[in-house]
Amino acid sequence: MNEIYDNDKRFSGLQNFYTKYKTILLISVISFVLAFVISLSMNLISKNNNEKAALVFSEWSDFVSQDDEVNAQNSFNELVNSYKQTGYTKIALLEVATGQAADGDIDNALINFSLLIDLTDGYNGNKIYNKLARVSSARILVSKEKFDEALAILEKYSSSSTNAFIHELTGDILVKKEQDSLAREQYLKAENSYSDETSKSIVAMKLTDLK
């Protein structure tokens, strides 16, 4: 008898709990279901976009190898406009921007490197591509004597003590701005961060050349 009473009491307690928190429970369940559906949909969209981007990237690569500039540009534009979040677009951007810089088309190279920086920035970005794009952009800006802009674009990594090459490049830019004391700080960070003796020796010579 007591067991039946205890069960009724527990059931009554659950009923009261549900009645009291019914709205919150329903919202929580609906929110969970919506989050699951959205996550599943996003994954399917991402997979679909990657598959389509892979085809466009393959076409672009073929056109480039065939020196078909018109169709290569069309495929490149499609990657950038329709599939910019995919890895295929980031690879294409790096290759195109690097080629433009090598050919002296530095304005368009800077545009594409800047886009690559935007696409690879942030917590879920690609640090390797981001660094490459920033370093390349900084070099172009230095060639245009826009030293402050070059320093600003390197600042994200120059604040860390582990990016030897970026410290060296930052030091080079500061020398051009005739800020030798700041350049010395960057060169010393580079010298301490480099692991190979050749790079250390080059930085050491730059330190010696400072006033």
FIVEX-370794 format. One record per residue (C-alpha): x, y, z; residue number from 1. Coordinates in pm, 1 decimal, padded with zeros to 6 digits. Layout:
<rs>
         x         y         z   nr
         X         Y         Z  NUM
...
</rs>
This chain:
<rs>
         x         y         z   nr
   00000.0   00000.0   00000.0    1
   00282.3   00234.8   00092.2    2
   00454.2   00151.4  -00238.9    3
   00142.9   00249.7  -00434.9    4
   00120.7   00568.7  -00233.1    5
   00488.7   00648.8  -00298.7    6
   00445.3   00587.3  -00673.3    7
   00139.5   00811.8  -00683.9    8
   00332.4   01076.1  -00494.5    9
   00626.0   01059.9  -00737.9   10
   00389.8   01070.7  -01037.7   11
   00208.4   01367.0  -00888.7   12
   00542.3   01538.2  -00833.7   13
   00639.2   01483.2  -01196.8   14
   00302.9   01619.6  -01309.4   15
   00351.2   01930.5  -01098.7   16
   00706.6   01973.1  -01229.9   17
   00589.3   01937.8  -01591.2   18
   00298.3   02177.0  -01536.5   19
   00528.8   02434.6  -01378.0   20
   00806.8   02412.7  -01633.5   21
   00609.4   02298.9  -01940.7   22
   00688.6   02609.5  -02148.0   23
   01061.0   02596.3  -02069.5   24
   01076.9   02223.1  -02147.3   25
   00894.1   02265.9  -02477.6   26
   01120.1   02555.7  -02579.8   27
   01427.8   02350.6  -02487.3   28
   01312.7   02051.2  -02692.7   29
   01219.6   02267.5  -02992.2   30
   01552.8   02452.1  -02969.0   31
   01744.6   02123.5  -02959.3   32
   01555.6   01985.8  -03260.7   33
   01605.4   02309.3  -03456.0   34
   01977.7   02317.9  -03371.5   35
   02013.9   01957.2  -03486.1   36
   01826.8   02019.9  -03812.0   37
   02024.9   02338.8  -03883.6   38
   02356.2   02164.8  -03808.8   39
   02264.5   01872.1  -04035.1   40
   02153.6   02108.5  -04311.7   41
   02472.8   02315.0  -04285.7   42
   02687.1   02001.1  -04307.1   43
   02499.0   01883.7  -04615.1   44
   02529.6   02227.4  -04777.0   45
   02900.8   02242.5  -04694.0   46
   02958.3   01894.7  -04840.2   47
   02761.6   01985.7  -05152.4   48
   02953.3   02311.7  -05193.8   49
   03286.5   02134.1  -05154.9   50
   03194.5   01883.6  -05422.2   51
   03089.1   02159.0  -05662.9   52
   03396.4   02367.1  -05579.7   53
   03619.7   02067.2  -05649.7   54
   03478.1   02044.7  -06002.9   55
   03521.9   02416.6  -06067.9   56
   03875.4   02406.0  -05924.3   57
   03961.4   02114.6  -06153.6   58
   03829.8   02308.7  -06453.3   59
   04025.2   02616.3  -06347.4   60
   04347.1   02412.2  -06315.1   61
   04295.9   02264.5  -06661.3   62
   04236.0   02606.7  -06816.0   63
   04548.6   02745.5  -06646.0   64
   04761.8   02457.4  -06775.3   65
   04620.1   02520.1  -07125.0   66
   04691.1   02895.4  -07102.6   67
   04321.2   02958.8  -07159.8   68
   04313.2   03289.7  -06971.6   69
   03949.1   03376.9  -07041.9   70
   03801.2   03051.0  -06917.3   71
   04052.5   03032.4  -06632.6   72
   03939.8   03375.6  -06515.6   73
   03574.3   03273.7  -06543.7   74
   03632.6   02962.1  -06332.7   75
   03835.5   03160.3  -06080.9   76
   03556.0   03417.2  -06051.6   77
   03304.9   03137.7  -05995.1   78
   03516.4   02996.8  -05713.1   79
   03550.2   03335.9  -05545.1   80
   03188.3   03439.6  -05591.1   81
   03011.2   03111.2  -05518.4   82
   03245.1   02895.0  -05309.4   83
   03468.3   03137.7  -05121.6   84
   03452.4   02943.5  -04793.5   85
   03597.9   02625.5  -04942.9   86
   03960.3   02521.9  -04930.8   87
   03969.1   02504.1  -05311.2   88
   03904.4   02878.2  -05337.4   89
   04178.9   02955.0  -05086.0   90
   04431.0   02748.4  -05281.9   91
   04330.9   02919.8  -05605.6   92
   04354.5   03265.1  -05444.4   93
   04705.8   03194.5  -05317.4   94
   04822.4   03065.8  -05656.6   95
   04664.2   03351.8  -05852.8   96
   04786.5   03624.6  -05616.7   97
   05139.1   03480.1  -05608.8   98
   05146.4   03465.3  -05989.2   99
   05018.7   03822.4  -06019.2  100
   05284.8   03947.0  -05778.1  101
   05556.8   03763.9  -05972.5  102
   05430.8   03922.5  -06296.0  103
   05433.2   04270.6  -06144.4  104
   05054.5   04302.5  -06122.3  105
   05085.3   04405.4  -05759.4  106
   04753.2   04589.3  -05727.1  107
   04544.2   04286.1  -05820.6  108
   04777.4   04062.3  -05621.8  109
   04715.5   04278.1  -05315.3  110
   04337.6   04254.2  -05367.4  111
   04352.2   03874.4  -05380.5  112
   04594.7   03843.9  -05088.5  113
   04365.2   04070.3  -04884.2  114
   04066.8   03849.9  -04965.5  115
   04267.0   03544.2  -04864.7  116
   04351.6   03711.8  -04532.5  117
   03982.2   03773.5  -04466.9  118
   03886.5   03416.3  -04554.0  119
   04156.6   03255.9  -04337.7  120
   04134.3   03486.1  -04035.3  121
   03977.6   03399.4  -03703.7  122
   03964.2   03101.9  -03469.2  123
   03864.6   02851.9  -03738.5  124
   04087.0   03004.0  -04006.8  125
   04396.8   02863.5  -04171.5  126
   04705.8   03005.2  -03999.1  127
   04950.8   02893.8  -04268.0  128
   04761.1   03058.4  -04553.3  129
   04690.7   03360.4  -04333.5  130
   05059.9   03412.9  -04259.3  131
   05158.5   03365.3  -04624.0  132
   04895.5   03616.7  -04736.7  133
   04996.7   03869.4  -04470.9  134
   05367.7   03843.6  -04547.0  135
   05306.2   03874.1  -04922.2  136
   05072.4   04170.4  -04871.2  137
   05326.6   04339.6  -04646.7  138
   05599.5   04298.3  -04909.4  139
   05376.4   04456.4  -05173.7  140
   05288.2   04744.3  -04941.4  141
   05658.0   04801.2  -04869.9  142
   05725.0   04819.3  -05243.6  143
   05457.1   05090.4  -05256.9  144
   05626.5   05261.1  -04957.0  145
   05315.8   05213.0  -04743.2  146
   05518.7   05114.6  -04440.3  147
   05256.3   05174.3  -04171.7  148
   05001.5   04961.6  -04357.0  149
   05261.1   04686.8  -04395.2  150
   05334.9   04692.5  -04021.8  151
   04964.0   04687.4  -03938.6  152
   04905.1   04379.7  -04151.3  153
   05191.0   04194.9  -03977.9  154
   05091.9   04303.4  -03628.3  155
   04877.7   03995.8  -03561.0  156
   05187.9   03775.1  -03569.6  157
   05467.1   04019.8  -03486.0  158
   05331.1   04043.3  -03130.1  159
   05424.2   03677.6  -03075.5  160
   05784.8   03585.5  -03003.4  161
   05780.6   03268.4  -03214.4  162
   05740.9   03407.1  -03567.1  163
   06105.0   03457.1  -03657.7  164
   06060.6   03550.0  -04023.1  165
   05781.1   03796.7  -03947.6  166
   05998.9   03959.9  -03679.6  167
   06279.9   03991.6  -03933.4  168
   06048.4   04140.8  -04195.6  169
   05902.1   04378.3  -03938.1  170
   06256.2   04484.5  -03850.4  171
   06331.5   04549.5  -04217.7  172
   06027.2   04773.4  -04246.0  173
   06116.3   04964.0  -03929.4  174
   06465.3   05025.6  -04069.5  175
   06306.3   05184.5  -04375.6  176
   06108.3   05406.4  -04137.9  177
   06438.6   05492.5  -03964.6  178
   06312.3   05351.5  -03636.0  179
   06629.8   05162.1  -03554.6  180
   06562.3   05099.9  -03185.1  181
   06231.8   04928.2  -03264.2  182
   06396.0   04742.1  -03551.6  183
   06661.8   04614.8  -03311.3  184
   06393.0   04468.8  -03085.2  185
   06237.8   04282.2  -03376.4  186
   06572.8   04156.6  -03505.1  187
   06665.5   04027.4  -03158.8  188
   06333.8   03840.0  -03139.0  189
   06401.3   03694.5  -03484.3  190
   06755.8   03593.1  -03391.0  191
   06632.3   03419.1  -03076.0  192
   06350.6   03243.3  -03262.8  193
   06543.1   03113.9  -03564.5  194
   06674.5   02760.0  -03528.8  195
   06912.9   02755.1  -03826.4  196
   07251.7   02924.7  -03815.0  197
   07225.4   03080.2  -04162.3  198
   06917.8   03281.9  -04068.7  199
   07071.5   03377.2  -03734.7  200
   07384.4   03502.8  -03914.5  201
   07181.4   03715.4  -04158.4  202
   06989.8   03876.4  -03871.1  203
   07313.3   03928.9  -03680.0  204
   07455.1   04123.4  -03978.0  205
   07140.7   04336.8  -03990.2  206
   07184.7   04412.4  -03621.3  207
   07543.3   04514.6  -03682.7  208
   07436.2   04752.5  -03960.6  209
   07199.7   04939.8  -03730.8  210
   07313.1   05278.8  -03602.1  211
</rs>
